[in-house]
Amino acid sequence: MWGYIVWDCILLLICVTTFFYRREDRDKCKSDNRLWLFYGTAMFVADYVFKKPVRHNMDRVKKRISEIHAKEKAEFETYLYVVDKIAIVIFVIVVSSALSTVIKIKYIKDNKAISEVYREELLENNMDIDAFIEGERETFSIEIMPREYTESEAQKRLDGAAEKLEKIMLADNESCSHIDCNLNLCESIPESNVTVGWELSDTDVIDERGMIGEEVPKSGADVEIKATLSFKQYTKEVNYYLKVFPKSDNSNLGYYVQKVIDSEGKTKTKIGLPKKYNGKDITYYEKKSDVGILFLILGFFVGIAVFILKDRDLDRDICKRNEEMAADYPEIVSNTMLLLKAGMSFQHTWELILRMNSEKSDRYAYREMKNTLYKIRGGVSEYAALEQFGKNCAIHSYVRFSNIINQNIRRGSEDICKSLEEELERALSEKKGNALKLGEAAGTKLLAPMIVHLILSIVLIIVPAFLSVNGNI
């Protein structure tokens, strides 16, 4: 237990001492991330503990981060992305460590030292033992065979079970001379390992389940019941003579629910439980056993899995970016061609396009165009800025588009409008192909719901018809 507590204290100390590490950078993430409280620790781990693996991971995802954020220099965004993954791992480890400590404390509280072991009466038992000799631990398993009983001990056990049996059998009835509630014809005596077999003289009055029949006369009916008690190879017979009267309405809840279930018939797969008993509402819960889990080990594995699999989010964002840029491409080519035909320069053409599409300023393609114009205004040549534009877009069609514009800038080509017209036709054709692919993908996604609807329709038609045929038969 102390190892768990020490480990939790170490985790808490690390989180507290590194909480204010790179505080300004951490505070920038308050509104964007729920785990910003762990960002100080995550940044410390990234900068000092796992610097080389973190650097390798940053280099691997930097290109994708740059494409998503439309920035050539996205070092800080990449760093925050890796820090976010580390913060998730730290959070999982902290939570799992706390839970494992709670489980360990409960285990120690329930796991007390033993000085003796017990034989089971019916089953062989295997027990794992941890023994400590002067502080040295040794683990081994022992086999405990079932206990054997002498004849006198077995008969004593049967006599004790026979004394309990009458009370158990009577259930809510007061005595054998007046039976008006269902009997409890149990198969075994609790806490004794004694089994019971029953023989009834009249199953129309009381059946094998102990249920009183519907045709019992008001004057009562005599019934003899023989109970055969068995323990090991020994048996004992007990006879009961009962006076059975019509069933009263004072049976307990268990019998009442059982009666409702039995009255529904055995052909039904779903049986509703009664909602009221003696005018009171009933709520049911199925009894389940609680099972502990090794949260500490699970936390480490979950943290590692989250750290590795979180990069899939980048792949999804890249696919979304490429689809969005492909959708905007024909419009950008068309507007550029029309404005260049009108005699405008390239820089003024894109400035006007951005003003005309100001509501789309957050879309990837227009963000890249805006960044390109910023470079040109900052003194970078149009040729170099456009070449970088194609590289940043990282899509073949945009690279081809930037090359067409660059040819016009370098050579003063008069055929740029014709080249752009051809590019526009190609872009529209590609957009049509992409639309067909998206339609096919959507159709594939709808296939499963359509199959489900078809099956439901068939069931709704066939089942009533089948039931009606059975009813006529």
Secondary structure, DSSP 8 states (H G I E B T S, - for coil): -HHHHHHHHHHHHHHHHTTTTTHHHHHTTTTT-TTGGGHHHHHHIIIIISHHHHHHHHHHHHHHHHHHHT-S--HHHHHHHHHHHHHHHHHHHHHHHHHHHHHHHHHHHH----S-----SSS-EEEEEEEEETTEEEEEEEEE------HHHHHHHHHHHHHHHHHHHHTT-SBTTBB-S-----SEETTTTEEEEEEES-TTTB-TT--B-TT--TT-EEEEEEEEEEETTEEEEEEEEEEE----S---HHHHHHHHHHHT-TT-S-----SEETTEE-------------HHHHHHHHHHHHHHHTHHHHHHHHHHHHHHHHHHHHHHHHHHHHHHHTT--HHHHHHHHHHHTGGGTTSHHHHHHHHHHHHHHTT--HHHHHHHHHHHH--HHHHHHHHHHHHHHHH--TTHHHHHHHHHHHHHHHHHHHHHHHHHHHHHHHHHHHHHHHHHHHHHHHHHHHHHHHHH-
